[in-house]
Amino acid sequence: MEKQVLLDHGSGGRATHELIQKVFAPLLGNPYLEAMNDSAVMDLPGQRLALTTDSYVVDPLIFPGGDIGSLAVHGTINDLAMSGARPLYLTAGFILEEGLEVALLESIVRSMAEAAREAGVAVVAGDTKVVPRGKADKLFINTAGVGIVPAGVSVGGEKAQPGDAVLINGTIGDHGTAVLCTREGLSMEGDIRSDSAPLHTLTSALLEACPRVHVLRDPTRGGVATTLNEIARQSRVGIRLFEEALPIRPDVAGACEILGLDPLYMANEGKVLVVLPREDAEKALTLMRRHALGREAALIGEVIAEDPGRVVLKTRIGGHRIVDMLRGEPLPRIC
């Protein structure tokens, strides 16, 4: 363990997990945290409550397909949706740097309000702090979200089983590539835009039609590769991906190739990985493709008993390579 916090600790990859396991988990550990899912699900009299929190430090504040305000709403809704919950309420805390233009702040708050309204949730509490110039970078947002988990719904990263199929609702790596290209002023062919979107209507419809779904997880920091490694470790199973089945936009693939990056490790903000029994996969794909956020849904892998805790990629030529958790921090402040 490093003696100082590094950017790598915010990547969502191996260093983040080490920080959690060696600092936060021993001191704050309890059954809810130990589940290591996107939300805590608590049984209350007559209902089950899902609770989550997240912070957003994305740079730049505005990017193709969204901004820090809409991203904060979508990301928090999606963390609730990954527990099968119906999101209801959000809170928002704003850390403002002295000198931030009020017009820019107003634009971002308006975007946040529109995103919440369109998703059918309410921002019901908030807080604002201002720090001196140079002590932050314009604007950071912290959110919390509350939702209700319907009776009979039980999903989690520890529930994947050998024989399950692995699905995703669309193309991989759009958000991370869009933010990186905007930050660095890179002009690429095509229209690379963030996929930031609220997934709760898609996951709700999926769970109603396919109640045997085992895992829902949104592959944000660390991308699809890191998220599947988390699931493999939680469930003590292996996961095999099929390279030819991965839905990656040609312009995203081209940008990543130029930059020396792998789309599997690029952040997503409108994607859900679905793990469910193989016999339910076609039904789930049909339903997802009927939804506006699932038209490019694909079966990208399978859960296997071999190599527990490991993800492997079956290449187009029939070979296999290990797909590890993200190491290093190629894209700081991506969400």
N, C-alpha and C positions, 0 to 999 in steps of 0.2 A: 504494500500500500504506500502510495506517495505521501510525503509529509506536507505537501501543499495541494490545494485544489487546482486542477488543470482544466483547460478547455475540453480535453478528452472526457472528463467526468460528466460533461453535459451532452455527450453524443447519443445517449440511449443505448450504447453498445456495452462491450465488456467492462470498461472502466466505470461506467455508471452503475452496473450491477455490483461491481466490487465495492463501490462507495456505499451503496445501499446495504449490502450484506455486512460490511465491517463497521459502519458508523450508525446508520439510522435503525436498521433492524434490531440490533442488540439493545438499543436504548429505548426505542419506541414500540418494540415488538408486541403483537397481540394477534389473535386468530384472524382478524380482518386484514391486517397488514401482511401477515404471513401467506395469505392466499395469492398475493402478487398479481392481482387482476386490475383492470382499469378503474373499477369502482368497488367500493365496499357495499355489500348487500346485507342489510340488517333486518331481522324479523321483529316486527312490532305488532302489538295487538291488532289483529284483523288485516294486516297488510305487510308487504315487504318493501323496504325503502332502500334505494340505491343512492350513494353519496360519492362525489368525486371532487377533486380540485386540480387545477393546472395553472401554469404561468406561461406567458408569451413574451418573447424578447426578439421577435423576428426582425431582421435587417435585410432589406429596407422595410419601412412601415407599410408601403403600398407596393404591390406587385401584380403582374397580370393574373387576373382571376380572383383578386381579393385584397384584403389589407389586414392589419393586426386586429381590427375590431371584429370583422366577420369571422376571421380565423379563430378568435377566442370563443365566440359563440358556437361555431361548428365543432371545434375540438372538444369542448366540454360536453355538448350534446352527444357527440360520438362516443366519448368514454362511458356515458350512461347507457347508450344504446348497446355497447358491447357486453353489458350485463343483462341484456334483454329488457331494460327498463323503458318506460315511457317518460321522457324528460318533462318536467313541469316548471321548475324555477331555477334561476341563476343568480349569483351575486358577482359583482365586479369591483376589483380594487385597482386603482390607477396610480402608478408611480411616475410622476411628471418631472422632467428636468427643467430647471429655470431657463427661460429663453424659448421654450417650445411655442410655436405660433398657435394662437387660439383658434385660428381658422382651420389649421390642420387637425387639431384636437376635435373640433366640432365635426369635421368631416368623418373622422374615424368613429366617433360616438354615434353619429347618424347611421353609418354603415352597420355598426353593432346593433342598433335599434331595429333596423330593417331586417337584418339576419334573424334576430330573435322573433320578430313579428311573423316573418315568413315561416319560421319553424314551429310557431305556436307555443313558444315559451315566453316567460316574463322575467325581466331583470328586476328583482324585488328588493335588493339591498346593495349598497356599495360603499366605497371609501376612496378618498383622494389624499395623496401625500405629494409634496414637492421637495425635491432635493436641489442643492446648489448646482450651478452650471459646472459641467465637467464631472459630476458625481454619478451620472447615469447617461443613457444615450437616448434622449428625446422622450421615449414613452415605453413603459413596461405595463402589462396587464396581468392581474391574477384573477382567476375565476373559481367559483365553486358551483356545483350543480346537484340538484335533487330530482329524483324520479321514482316512479312506482314500478315494481317488478310484478307482472301478472302472475296469478296463481299457476303453478305447474311449470313455470319457466326456470330452468337451472342450467346455466352455461358457465364455463370457466376454463382457464388454460390447462387445468389438471385433468380434463375429461376426455382428451383425444384417445382413440383406441385403434389398435392395428386393424387394418381393413377400411378405415375411414378415408373419404376423399377430401381433398383440399381445394376449395374454390376461392376465386376472387371476383369482385364485381366489375372490374375494368382494368384499364391500363396502369402500368407501374411506373413510378418515379416522376410523375408530372410536376408535383408541387416542388420538390427539391430542385429539380432542373430549372423551373421557372424562376424561383427565388435566386438561385445562383447566377443565372444569366443576367437577371436584372441588376443584382448587386455588382457584378463585375463589368456591366455595360457590354455584354456580349450579344452580338446580333447573329441569330441563327435562322436558317431557312425554316419555314413553317410558323405555326402559331402556338408556341409552348406556353401553356397557362396552368396555373395551379388548379388542382381538382377539388379544392376546399368546398365542402358541402355537408349538410346534416344528413346522417344516415339512418335516423330512427324510424322513418316510415318504411324504408327498405327492410331493416332488420325485424320490425314488427310484423310485416306481411310474411316474411320468411319463416319466422317462428310459428306463426299461426298455421301456415301450410305444411311446415316440416318441423313438428315439435321435437323430433329426435336430434336436432342440432346439438352438438357437443361443445363447440368452441366458436365464439365470435371475438375477433381482435382486429383493431385498426393498426396497420403498419406505418406508424408515424416516424419518429426519430429512429434511425438505424434501419429503416425500410423493411421490406418483406423478409429479407434474410435474417435479420436480428429477431424479428417477431416470431418467425417460425422456430428459431433456436430456443426462444423463451418457452414456447408451447412444448417443444420436444423435451425440454428439461423438466417442466412442470409435470408433464404426463408420463415421463420416463419411457418415451417411445422414440423411434426413428421417423424421419420424414424424408420422402424422396420427391424431388421436383423434376418436372419434365421441361427441358430447355425449349423444345419446339412449341410448347403450349403457353409459354409466358407472353402475356399481351403487353407489348412495349411499342409505343409510337415510334415510327422511324426517325422523327426529328429529335425525340428524347434519346434514342439509342445513338444517333449521330453526335449529339452534343456531349453525351457521356463518353463516347469514344475519343473525341477531340480532347476532352478534359482529363482523360485517364481515370474515369469513375465507372462504377458498376451500377446499373439501374436497380439491381436487387437491394442496394444499400441506400437508395435515395428515398427521402421522406415522402409520404403520401398523406393527404388530409381529407380524402373523400373515398377511401377504399376500406373494404372489410374483408378479412380472411375468414372463411367459413369452413369448419371441420364438422363433417356429419357422415353417417353411414353411407357407404358407396351406393347402396340400392336407392337412396333418396337423392342422389346427386343430380340426375336428369330433371327431376321434378323441381328441385331448387334452382337449377340453371334456367329452366323455362320461366319460372316466376321472376327471377332476378332480371332476365332480359326484357320483361314486360315493363319494368320500372325505369324511369328516366335515368336513374343512377346505376343501372345494371345492364345496359344494353350490350356491353362488351364482356359480360361475365364469362369466365372460363374455368375449366377444371385444370389445375396446374400441378397437382401432385397427389400423393397418397401417404397415409400413415402406415408404417411397417414396424414389426416387432424387433427387427435387427437394428444394431447400432443405436441403442437407446440414448437419448440426449443429443443426437447428432442429425444434421440436415445434409443431404447429399443431392447433387444435381446430376441427372442423367442427361448427357450432352446429345447433340444432334447426331453425332457419329457413334453413339452407343457406349461411350465411356462414362465414368463417374468421377466427380470431384467434390471434395468437402466444401460446404458453404458454411463458414464459421460466423460467429457474432462479429459485428463491426468492431474493428480495432482502429484506434486513432480517431481524429475528428476532422474529416475532410470538409465538412459543411457546418461550421458553428453558426448558431442563431438562425436556424432554419424554421423554427416555429415558436 
